Amino acid sequence: MQWIRSTLTILRKDLQIELRTRFAFNMVLAFVAAAMLLVLFTLRADQLEPGPKSGLVWIIILFAALSALSRSFISETDKKTFDLLRIYATGTTVYTGKLLYNFLFTLLINTATFAGYIFLMNLQIQSWPAFLIMLFIGTAGLSGVATMTAAVVSQADRKGAIFSVLSIPLFMPLILLLADISKTAFIDGGDGSLNNITALIGFAGVTITAGILLFDYIWEE
């Protein structure tokens, strides 16, 4: 129970900071809107073949994640509050609290992105189970990779650049899986992506577990 309370305290702290400033949320929404309009008018994405059109949204989400999710630990270092967290919380509770915040933040952004993308590209959801699994498990995978990488680079110089360099190779297999599942969700329907869904669940589970196990070593440094 103490672990749950500490985790929720970290989550509530980050949520209150974001609700007070709304800086990250507004920044990412503005980026997503600009990226979708750019894709629509320069690439004529609404006229693309159904396969590329269904997966292109994850490229937008990837760069939106790179622009915002690195702040989960880096902001603590910039504000000199990292050492304060060490006094009042354990490494595991800090990590899980940050992970939950990143998951909720990314889920909100992804939901808004898909709503706008489906409207602009005139897409129809053919398989709701595939779409919901893609949305929730894909968000968990993005959050797991971003939180783990942000924790690693939080003590380094030029954190933003290092975050992008380290996280993009980890994001790429996830984005490829999500693009394939998008094709099932928006075009094929049915259960054609069962293997990809299994791989997606495994990827998200491994990255989240690895982050929890490895964060104690980062926390003690």
C-alpha positions as CSV (number, residue, x, y, z in Angstrom):
1,M,0.0,0.0,0.0
2,Q,2.9,2.4,0.7
3,W,4.3,1.7,-2.7
4,I,1.0,2.5,-4.3
5,R,0.5,5.7,-2.3
6,S,4.0,6.9,-3.2
7,T,3.5,6.1,-6.9
8,L,0.2,8.0,-7.0
9,T,1.9,10.9,-5.2
10,I,4.5,11.2,-7.9
11,L,1.8,10.9,-10.5
12,R,-0.4,13.6,-8.9
13,K,2.6,15.9,-8.6
14,D,3.4,15.7,-12.3
15,L,-0.3,16.1,-13.2
16,Q,-0.7,19.2,-11.1
17,I,2.4,20.8,-12.6
18,E,1.1,20.1,-16.2
19,L,-2.5,21.2,-15.4
20,R,-1.0,24.4,-13.9
21,T,1.1,25.3,-16.9
22,R,-0.3,23.2,-19.8
23,F,3.0,23.9,-21.5
24,A,3.8,20.3,-22.8
25,F,0.1,19.6,-23.7
26,N,-0.3,22.8,-25.7
27,M,3.1,22.4,-27.4
28,V,2.4,18.8,-28.5
29,L,-1.1,19.5,-29.7
30,A,0.2,22.5,-31.8
31,F,2.9,20.2,-33.2
32,V,0.5,17.4,-34.0
33,A,-2.0,19.8,-35.7
34,A,0.8,21.5,-37.8
35,A,2.2,18.1,-38.7
36,M,-1.1,16.7,-39.9
37,L,-1.9,19.8,-42.0
38,L,1.6,19.6,-43.5
39,V,1.2,16.0,-44.3
40,L,-2.2,16.6,-45.8
41,F,-1.3,19.5,-48.0
42,T,2.2,18.7,-49.0
43,L,2.1,14.9,-49.4
44,R,-1.5,14.8,-50.4
45,A,-1.8,12.0,-47.8
46,D,-5.6,11.7,-48.3
47,Q,-4.9,10.5,-51.9
48,L,-2.3,7.9,-50.8
49,E,-2.8,4.2,-51.0
50,P,-4.7,2.8,-48.0
51,G,-1.7,1.1,-46.5
52,P,0.7,4.0,-46.2
53,K,-2.2,6.3,-45.3
54,S,-3.2,4.1,-42.3
55,G,0.4,4.0,-40.9
56,L,1.5,7.5,-41.5
57,V,-0.1,8.7,-38.3
58,W,2.5,6.9,-36.2
59,I,5.3,9.0,-37.7
60,I,3.5,12.1,-36.4
61,I,3.0,10.5,-33.0
62,L,6.7,9.4,-32.9
63,F,8.0,12.9,-33.3
64,A,5.4,14.3,-30.9
65,A,6.6,11.8,-28.3
66,L,10.2,12.8,-28.9
67,S,9.3,16.5,-28.4
68,A,7.6,16.0,-25.0
69,L,8.2,12.7,-23.2
70,S,11.9,13.4,-22.6
71,R,10.8,16.0,-20.0
72,S,9.6,13.3,-17.5
73,F,13.0,13.1,-15.7
74,I,14.9,15.9,-17.4
75,S,12.6,18.6,-15.8
76,E,13.5,17.2,-12.3
77,T,17.2,17.7,-13.1
78,D,16.7,21.2,-14.5
79,K,14.7,22.3,-11.5
80,K,17.1,20.7,-9.1
81,T,14.4,18.6,-7.5
82,F,15.9,15.2,-8.3
83,D,17.7,15.0,-5.0
84,L,14.5,16.0,-3.2
85,L,12.8,13.0,-4.7
86,R,15.5,10.7,-3.4
87,I,14.7,11.8,0.2
88,Y,10.9,11.1,0.0
89,A,10.6,8.3,-2.5
90,T,12.2,5.1,-3.6
91,G,13.5,4.6,-7.1
92,T,10.8,2.2,-8.1
93,T,7.9,4.4,-7.0
94,V,9.5,7.4,-8.8
95,Y,9.8,5.4,-12.0
96,T,6.3,3.9,-11.9
97,G,4.8,7.3,-11.1
98,K,6.6,8.9,-14.1
99,L,5.6,6.0,-16.3
100,L,1.9,6.4,-15.4
101,Y,2.1,10.1,-16.0
102,N,3.7,9.6,-19.4
103,F,1.1,6.9,-20.3
104,L,-1.8,9.1,-19.4
105,F,-0.3,12.1,-21.2
106,T,0.5,10.1,-24.3
107,L,-2.8,8.4,-24.3
108,L,-4.6,11.8,-24.3
109,I,-2.4,13.1,-27.1
110,N,-2.8,9.9,-29.2
111,T,-6.5,9.9,-28.8
112,A,-6.7,13.5,-30.0
113,T,-4.3,12.7,-32.9
114,F,-6.3,9.7,-34.1
115,A,-9.6,11.7,-33.9
116,G,-8.1,14.4,-36.1
117,Y,-6.3,12.1,-38.4
118,I,-9.3,9.9,-39.0
119,F,-11.4,12.9,-39.8
120,L,-8.9,14.6,-42.2
121,M,-7.9,11.3,-44.0
122,N,-11.5,10.0,-44.2
123,L,-10.6,6.7,-42.6
124,Q,-13.0,4.2,-41.2
125,I,-12.2,1.8,-38.3
126,Q,-12.7,-1.7,-39.6
127,S,-11.6,-3.6,-36.5
128,W,-12.3,-1.9,-33.1
129,P,-10.4,-4.6,-31.1
130,A,-7.2,-4.1,-33.2
131,F,-7.6,-0.3,-32.9
132,L,-8.0,-0.3,-29.1
133,I,-5.2,-2.7,-28.6
134,M,-3.0,-0.6,-30.9
135,L,-4.0,2.6,-29.0
136,F,-3.5,1.4,-25.4
137,I,-0.6,-1.1,-25.8
138,G,1.1,1.1,-28.4
139,T,0.9,4.0,-25.9
140,A,2.3,1.8,-23.1
141,G,5.2,0.9,-25.4
142,L,5.9,4.5,-26.3
143,S,5.7,5.5,-22.6
144,G,8.0,2.6,-21.5
145,V,10.7,3.4,-24.0
146,A,10.5,7.2,-23.4
147,T,10.5,6.9,-19.6
148,M,13.4,4.5,-19.5
149,T,15.5,6.6,-21.9
150,A,14.7,9.9,-20.2
151,A,15.9,8.4,-16.9
152,V,19.2,7.3,-18.5
153,V,19.9,10.7,-20.0
154,S,18.6,12.9,-17.2
155,Q,22.0,13.4,-15.7
156,A,23.8,14.0,-19.0
157,D,24.6,17.3,-20.8
158,R,22.7,18.1,-24.0
159,K,19.9,15.8,-22.7
160,G,17.4,16.5,-25.6
161,A,19.8,15.5,-28.3
162,I,21.0,12.4,-26.5
163,F,17.4,11.4,-25.8
164,S,16.5,11.4,-29.5
165,V,19.7,9.5,-30.5
166,L,19.1,6.7,-27.9
167,S,15.3,6.4,-28.2
168,I,14.8,6.4,-32.0
169,P,16.4,2.9,-32.5
170,L,14.2,1.6,-29.7
171,F,11.1,3.3,-31.1
172,M,11.6,2.0,-34.7
173,P,10.5,-1.7,-34.1
174,L,7.5,-0.4,-32.1
175,I,6.5,2.0,-34.9
176,L,6.8,-0.8,-37.5
177,L,4.6,-3.1,-35.5
178,L,2.0,-0.3,-34.9
179,A,2.0,0.6,-38.6
180,D,1.1,-3.0,-39.5
181,I,-1.6,-3.2,-36.9
182,S,-3.0,0.1,-38.2
183,K,-3.5,-1.6,-41.6
184,T,-5.6,-4.2,-39.9
185,A,-7.5,-1.7,-37.8
186,F,-8.3,0.7,-40.7
187,I,-8.2,-1.5,-43.8
188,D,-8.2,-5.3,-43.5
189,G,-10.3,-5.8,-40.3
190,G,-10.5,-9.2,-38.7
191,D,-7.6,-10.8,-36.8
192,G,-4.9,-10.6,-39.4
193,S,-2.4,-9.0,-37.1
194,L,-2.5,-11.5,-34.3
195,N,1.2,-12.1,-34.5
196,N,1.9,-8.4,-34.5
197,I,-0.4,-7.8,-31.5
198,T,1.4,-10.5,-29.6
199,A,4.8,-8.9,-30.5
200,L,3.5,-5.5,-29.5
201,I,2.4,-6.8,-26.1
202,G,5.7,-8.5,-25.6
203,F,7.6,-5.3,-26.6
204,A,5.7,-3.1,-24.2
205,G,6.0,-5.7,-21.4
206,V,9.8,-6.1,-21.9
207,T,10.5,-2.3,-22.0
208,I,8.4,-1.5,-19.0
209,T,9.9,-4.4,-17.0
210,A,13.4,-3.5,-18.0
211,G,12.9,0.1,-17.0
212,I,11.7,-0.9,-13.5
213,L,14.5,-3.3,-13.0
214,L,17.3,-1.0,-14.3
215,F,16.1,2.3,-12.8
216,D,17.4,1.4,-9.3
217,Y,20.9,1.4,-10.7
218,I,20.3,4.9,-12.2
219,W,18.7,6.1,-9.0
220,E,21.7,5.1,-6.8
221,E,24.2,7.0,-9.0
